[in-house]
């Protein structure tokens, strides 16, 4: 079985995890820029981080036969410092043309604050000006529906961006119908405590269908599992779904979405 994990944070994982991915058939991954677990204090930290995402991790992954792509951006959890945010957004174009960068991500909202919205508007404008793919982070808190609606409206108000080139991640049952109805792709995240389980993700596929969905592990520095996509595929198999459908959800769907960026080669 061949799997693409479209959202995993390998900078936080061990080299042994690359071996596990390769042995399990996960030979292609994409890594969005994210919050490191603490607020970085200078733009120099982001220079180093973007270098790590675009140079160091692709080389580390290649040792195990894994293709590593990435997304660049400023996560909403670090958007309250507007002065720093402006500097970080200013350096992103320096890295966007690198061969493994697929677009802007994960950008979005966390607490739906004014500063977060202002920073997201700037990053959406940057993506629109360069015709970049976008990977969106939606809030994990009780304001997920409100935040998702704010994000959808902001993108739909930008005529240069097609919803078909935007993946709205961390979707849940109460946000999926609205995301799909407006033509966006959506992501289901397998995260043991704060997001979804394999069983819950398969329930969503059965209810809402296999169209426009990408399932990811979002494995990072917290309690998470880089092999969660394989366990979810096995849950589909246990319920009697066909290998063709499993292949569509875990390989063909992410391949189709990511291939909208000409740099993606799978």
MARGU-46942 format. One record per residue (C-alpha): residue in one letter; x, y, z; chain. Coordinates in nm, 4 decimals. Layout:
! MARGU-46942
PT   rest       east      north         up   kette
PT      A          X          Y          Z       A
...
***
This chain:
! MARGU-46942
PT   rest       east      north         up   kette
PT      X     0.0000     0.0000     0.0000       A
PT      X     0.1289     0.3452    -0.0962       A
PT      X     0.0303     0.6381     0.1268       A
PT      X     0.0860     1.0135     0.1132       A
PT      X     0.0722     1.1925     0.4492       A
PT      X    -0.0057     1.5558     0.3604       A
PT      X     0.0504     1.6957     0.7106       A
PT      X     0.3275     1.5763     0.9406       A
PT      X     0.5919     1.7681     1.1388       A
PT      X     0.9106     1.5670     1.0943       A
PT      X     1.1351     1.8338     1.2483       A
PT      X     0.9926     1.7050     1.5773       A
PT      X     1.0357     1.3359     1.5017       A
PT      X     1.3303     1.0998     1.5253       A
PT      X     1.5202     0.9518     1.2357       A
PT      X     1.3738     0.6127     1.3310       A
PT      X     1.0334     0.7528     1.2398       A
PT      X     1.1512     0.8038     0.8821       A
PT      X     1.2397     0.4352     0.8735       A
PT      X     0.8937     0.3447     1.0065       A
PT      X     0.7271     0.5609     0.7411       A
PT      X     0.9274     0.3976     0.4624       A
PT      X     0.8627     0.0433     0.5869       A
PT      X     0.4914     0.1191     0.6147       A
PT      X     0.4629     0.2479     0.2577       A
PT      X     0.4469     0.6195     0.3400       A
PT      X     0.6986     0.7348     0.0824       A
PT      X     0.5731     1.0906     0.0355       A
PT      X     0.5015     1.3477     0.3051       A
PT      X     0.4389     1.7203     0.3238       A
PT      X     0.5368     1.9267     0.6266       A
PT      X     0.3652     2.2594     0.7020       A
PT      X     0.5415     2.5289     0.9004       A
PT      X     0.3951     2.5289     1.2522       A
PT      X     0.4214     2.6477     1.6103       A
PT      X     0.7291     2.4960     1.7750       A
PT      X     0.5673     2.4709     2.1189       A
PT      X     0.7023     2.8107     2.2174       A
PT      X     0.6951     3.1607     2.0680       A
PT      X     1.0070     3.2406     1.8645       A
PT      X     1.1488     3.5832     1.9419       A
PT      X     1.3187     3.6978     1.6229       A
PT      X     1.2970     3.6734     1.2471       A
PT      X     1.6370     3.5021     1.2468       A
PT      X     1.4737     3.2009     1.4116       A
PT      X     1.2390     3.1742     1.1140       A
PT      X     1.5270     3.1976     0.8677       A
PT      X     1.6786     2.8937     1.0396       A
PT      X     1.3426     2.7131     1.0519       A
PT      X     1.2669     2.7698     0.6821       A
PT      X     1.6175     2.6488     0.5970       A
PT      X     1.5522     2.3360     0.8026       A
PT      X     1.2213     2.2731     0.6210       A
PT      X     1.3595     2.3301     0.2713       A
PT      X     1.7097     2.1814     0.2963       A
PT      X     1.7751     1.9742     0.6083       A
PT      X     1.4551     1.7670     0.6261       A
PT      X     1.4397     1.6748     0.2532       A
PT      X     1.7954     1.5419     0.2851       A
PT      X     1.7173     1.3512     0.6067       A
PT      X     1.4042     1.1991     0.4478       A
PT      X     1.5845     1.1007     0.1284       A
PT      X     1.8188     0.8742     0.3262       A
PT      X     1.5176     0.6474     0.3788       A
PT      X     1.3557     0.6840     0.0376       A
PT      X     1.0917     0.9305     0.1590       A
PT      X     1.0052     1.2377    -0.0508       A
PT      X     0.9747     1.5435     0.1727       A
PT      X     0.7823     1.8541     0.0646       A
PT      X     0.6930     2.1519     0.2794       A
PT      X     0.4713     2.4563     0.3213       A
PT      X     0.5876     2.7918     0.4539       A
PT      X     0.4038     3.0493     0.6608       A
PT      X     0.3457     3.1970     1.0037       A
PT      X     0.1201     2.9901     1.2282       A
PT      X    -0.1665     3.1769     1.3922       A
PT      X    -0.0298     3.0979     1.7397       A
PT      X     0.2585     3.3357     1.6651       A
PT      X     0.0482     3.6048     1.4970       A
PT      X    -0.0176     3.8288     1.7983       A
PT      X     0.3203     4.0021     1.7680       A
PT      X     0.2405     4.2103     1.4596       A
PT      X     0.5879     4.3588     1.4300       A
PT      X     0.7507     4.0151     1.4191       A
PT      X     0.4751     3.8787     1.1950       A
PT      X     0.5398     4.1505     0.9373       A
PT      X     0.9104     4.0647     0.9322       A
PT      X     0.8430     3.6912     0.8975       A
PT      X     0.5948     3.7385     0.6128       A
PT      X     0.8546     3.9600     0.4495       A
PT      X     1.1125     3.6797     0.4284       A
PT      X     0.8774     3.4022     0.3108       A
PT      X     0.9140     3.4915    -0.0626       A
PT      X     1.2899     3.4261    -0.0325       A
PT      X     1.2095     3.0582     0.0223       A
PT      X     0.8929     2.9962    -0.1816       A
PT      X     1.0800     2.9226    -0.5036       A
PT      X     1.2826     2.6418    -0.3494       A
PT      X     1.2150     2.3086    -0.5230       A
PT      X     1.0251     2.1314    -0.2431       A
PT      X     0.7996     2.4192    -0.1291       A
PT      X     0.4353     2.3614    -0.2278       A
PT      X     0.2759     2.6836    -0.1048       A
PT      X     0.1593     2.8748     0.2046       A
PT      X     0.0759     2.6714     0.5164       A
PT      X    -0.0219     2.6045     0.7736       A
PT      X    -0.1748     2.9490     0.8010       A
PT      X    -0.5116     3.0245     0.9557       A
PT      X    -0.6727     3.1126     1.2863       A
PT      X    -0.6393     2.9859     1.6432       A
PT      X    -0.8381     3.2194     1.8708       A
PT      X    -0.9971     3.4224     1.5877       A
PT      X    -0.8372     3.7416     1.7240       A
PT      X    -0.8009     4.0662     1.5291       A
PT      X    -0.4268     4.0242     1.4999       A
PT      X    -0.4618     3.6676     1.3737       A
PT      X    -0.7100     3.7844     1.1105       A
PT      X    -0.4795     4.0677     1.0018       A
PT      X    -0.1834     3.8324     0.9632       A
PT      X    -0.3929     3.5757     0.7772       A
PT      X    -0.5136     3.8442     0.5339       A
PT      X    -0.1521     3.9301     0.4541       A
PT      X    -0.0584     3.5673     0.3934       A
PT      X    -0.3652     3.5043     0.1756       A
PT      X    -0.2692     3.8110    -0.0298       A
PT      X     0.0840     3.6749    -0.0660       A
PT      X    -0.0452     3.3373    -0.1824       A
PT      X    -0.2832     3.5039    -0.4280       A
PT      X    -0.0101     3.7242    -0.5733       A
PT      X     0.2015     3.4161    -0.6506       A
PT      X    -0.0763     3.1662    -0.7316       A
PT      X     0.0375     2.9385    -0.4474       A
PT      X    -0.1513     2.6430    -0.2995       A
PT      X    -0.2760     2.7036     0.0557       A
PT      X    -0.2982     2.4721     0.3569       A
PT      X    -0.5225     2.6149     0.6307       A
PT      X    -0.5139     2.5556     1.0075       A
PT      X    -0.8567     2.5876     1.1720       A
PT      X    -0.9066     2.6537     1.5472       A
PT      X    -0.9022     2.3610     1.7879       A
PT      X    -1.1179     2.5372     2.0465       A
PT      X    -1.4932     2.5823     2.0759       A
PT      X    -1.4751     2.8594     1.8156       A
PT      X    -1.3830     2.6161     1.5349       A
PT      X    -1.7046     2.6749     1.3392       A
PT      X    -1.6793     3.0529     1.3725       A
PT      X    -1.3122     3.0481     1.2771       A
PT      X    -1.3704     2.8178     0.9819       A
PT      X    -1.6441     3.0458     0.8491       A
PT      X    -1.4186     3.3499     0.8867       A
PT      X    -1.1425     3.1754     0.6928       A
PT      X    -1.3731     3.0562     0.4139       A
PT      X    -1.5152     3.4073     0.3716       A
PT      X    -1.1689     3.5645     0.3634       A
PT      X    -1.0528     3.3287     0.0895       A
PT      X    -1.3756     3.3519    -0.1103       A
PT      X    -1.3399     3.7296    -0.1068       A
PT      X    -1.0047     3.6951    -0.2863       A
PT      X    -1.1005     3.6408    -0.6534       A
PT      X    -0.7507     3.5254    -0.7502       A
PT      X    -0.7788     3.2102    -0.5344       A
PT      X    -0.9824     2.9060    -0.6363       A
PT      X    -1.1213     2.7039    -0.3425       A
PT      X    -1.0066     2.3908    -0.5268       A
PT      X    -0.6477     2.4986    -0.4509       A
PT      X    -0.7063     2.5312    -0.0749       A
PT      X    -0.7023     2.2505     0.1852       A
PT      X    -0.8939     2.3382     0.5028       A
PT      X    -0.7341     2.1195     0.7688       A
PT      X    -0.8447     1.9920     1.1107       A
PT      X    -1.2042     1.9745     0.9856       A
PT      X    -1.4685     1.8095     1.2041       A
PT      X    -1.8196     1.6812     1.1561       A
PT      X    -1.9776     2.0223     1.2133       A
PT      X    -1.7521     2.2023     0.9636       A
PT      X    -1.7164     1.9470     0.6819       A
PT      X    -2.0493     2.0145     0.5025       A
PT      X    -1.9850     2.3892     0.4778       A
PT      X    -1.6250     2.3414     0.3603       A
PT      X    -1.7270     2.0896     0.0914       A
PT      X    -2.0275     2.2876    -0.0269       A
PT      X    -1.8042     2.5842    -0.1097       A
PT      X    -1.5626     2.3805    -0.3204       A
PT      X    -1.2673     2.3485    -0.0814       A
PT      X    -1.0687     2.0371     0.0045       A
PT      X    -1.0729     1.9381     0.3698       A
PT      X    -0.8329     1.7557     0.5984       A
PT      X    -0.9109     1.5078     0.8767       A
PT      X    -0.6405     1.4993     1.1427       A
PT      X    -0.5598     1.1868     1.3448       A
PT      X    -0.4459     1.3140     1.6820       A
PT      X    -0.5096     1.1014     1.9908       A
PT      X    -0.6378     1.3606     2.2390       A
PT      X    -0.7414     1.6875     2.0769       A
PT      X    -0.8464     1.5865     1.7237       A
PT      X    -0.9694     1.2664     1.5614       A
PT      X    -0.9268     0.8910     1.5955       A
PT      X    -0.9066     0.6414     1.3062       A
PT      X    -1.2618     0.5292     1.3824       A
PT      X    -1.3944     0.8840     1.3752       A
PT      X    -1.2143     0.9601     1.0473       A
PT      X    -1.3601     0.6510     0.8792       A
PT      X    -1.7050     0.7474     1.0085       A
PT      X    -1.6599     1.0846     0.8346       A
PT      X    -1.5597     0.9203     0.5063       A
PT      X    -1.8652     0.6938     0.5248       A
PT      X    -2.0988     0.9873     0.5983       A
PT      X    -1.9572     1.2562     0.3686       A
PT      X    -1.7974     1.0428     0.0967       A
PT      X    -1.4387     1.0152    -0.0306       A
PT      X    -1.4455     1.3311    -0.2424       A
PT      X    -1.2053     1.6148    -0.1607       A
PT      X    -1.0773     1.4626     0.1652       A
PT      X    -0.7153     1.4149     0.2747       A
PT      X    -0.6364     1.2297     0.5984       A
PT      X    -0.3189     1.3158     0.7897       A
PT      X    -0.1335     1.2269     1.1085       A
PT      X    -0.0157     1.5779     1.1997       A
PT      X     0.2457     1.3943     1.4074       A
PT      X     0.4643     1.6436     1.5936       A
PT      X     0.6319     1.6984     1.9327       A
PT      X     0.3207     1.6104     2.1357       A
PT      X     0.1373     1.2802     2.1819       A
PT      X     0.0894     1.1708     1.8198       A
PT      X     0.1507     0.8830     1.5809       A
PT      X     0.3357     0.9056     1.2456       A
PT      X     0.1715     0.5778     1.1405       A
PT      X    -0.1839     0.6935     1.2162       A
PT      X    -0.2762     0.7004     0.8459       A
PT      X    -0.1885     0.3310     0.8124       A
PT      X    -0.3995     0.2449     1.1185       A
PT      X    -0.6927     0.4363     0.9711       A
PT      X    -0.6530     0.2568     0.6390       A
PT      X    -0.6630    -0.0688     0.8324       A
PT      X    -0.9830     0.0432     1.0050       A
PT      X    -1.1389     0.0968     0.6607       A
PT      X    -1.0222    -0.2494     0.5593       A
PT      X    -1.1668    -0.3999     0.8812       A
PT      X    -1.5051    -0.2472     0.7980       A
PT      X    -1.5013    -0.4084     0.4543       A
PT      X    -1.4136    -0.1134     0.2336       A
PT      X    -1.2429    -0.1997    -0.0947       A
PT      X    -0.8712    -0.1590    -0.1568       A
PT      X    -0.9640     0.0748    -0.4420       A
PT      X    -1.1442     0.3109    -0.2035       A
PT      X    -0.8632     0.2952     0.0527       A
PT      X    -0.6122     0.3778    -0.2211       A
PT      X    -0.8248     0.6713    -0.3284       A
PT      X    -0.8462     0.8214     0.0198       A
PT      X    -0.4838     0.7775     0.1251       A
PT      X    -0.3016     0.8145    -0.2067       A
PT      X    -0.5048     0.9372    -0.5029       A
PT      X    -0.6779     1.2224    -0.3200       A
PT      X    -0.3656     1.3864    -0.1748       A
PT      X    -0.1801     1.3213    -0.5008       A
PT      X    -0.4534     1.5009    -0.6975       A
PT      X    -0.4605     1.8017    -0.4649       A
PT      X    -0.0833     1.8378    -0.4275       A
PT      X    -0.0196     1.7896    -0.7996       A
PT      X    -0.1777     2.1288    -0.8579       A
PT      X     0.1665     2.2550    -0.7637       A
PT      X     0.4014     2.1730    -1.0557       A
PT      X     0.6871     2.1035    -0.8137       A
PT      X     0.5041     1.8022    -0.6691       A
PT      X     0.6293     1.4845    -0.8335       A
PT      X     0.4689     1.1569    -0.7277       A
***
